[in-house]
């Protein structure tokens, strides 16, 4: 039953929980150089902290979401944010890289479940006419995580210490935990869609082309973004403080750009999805050219972020368009396979760095974007009915 008098702070706590998850997952991007120095490892090895998290989400996401679909949602949400808080404390005081790697795996198991349950819960807490607005508010935790969580983690590591940076992530999750525990009522599931009906969407061949496109779009995005700090530090010769500023600018532009891509998708989903990989190839060409030039790179980072901002909403819209019969399971597929793309991109990006050098990293993003374009073009030509 939907509550007519929901404490607005509860929706904020759900958004804060999402913010904490994104900060934990992607905040590592801004501190990879410090982590590499702490454990005396290479940038490519440190990159596994990004890719292993995403790989676990990719493999376990749909399966765990199905299993959790019948559990009390309050218990799921509390367990997830508690695990993220504990993991950040472990990151802060880990004495070996292997320990840190293990505690990237454990919270990743809770990541897709928290996302799916938080979105469903926010919709159920308010009257039907306000459900989309509630979901949108919770989803702002994603863009806020990129805009503020990731750069703030980098800033704290640079100005104070790596330990303080990770304890910030723990604090965010603890606040979300307390808020959800106080304000969220017990929410046992009363009606549950059968596993068979949810899994039935996997029989659609067009869905798998969309899934493949999502994988390569995210690989194109994160093969380079995962090494954002490393690239700006080594190629552009930016200081840690400048990198933190660039991460903040990148995230703020993402919030604005996300709204713009939403407008484009409403006007023409097919055209917007088809053009997105081409825009990314163009952006990467500029990043490659501007890399060694400090002032030009400052400008190009803004252009890069404006394109990057569309990746999530473009990919989600493209995949869920083929999963309308089981939207919650379709959303878990998006979370899972987008993270598979992050894993693939980060791993291949690390290979480019190790074998070709940090500046040549950009080519990995261009190649992935080109593959995504081809997959989207095939889907449109073979499975989209003529207008």
Order of alpha helices (4+ residues) and beta strands (2+ residues): alpha-alpha-alpha-alpha-alpha-alpha-alpha-alpha-alpha-alpha-alpha-alpha-alpha-alpha-alpha-alpha-alpha-alpha
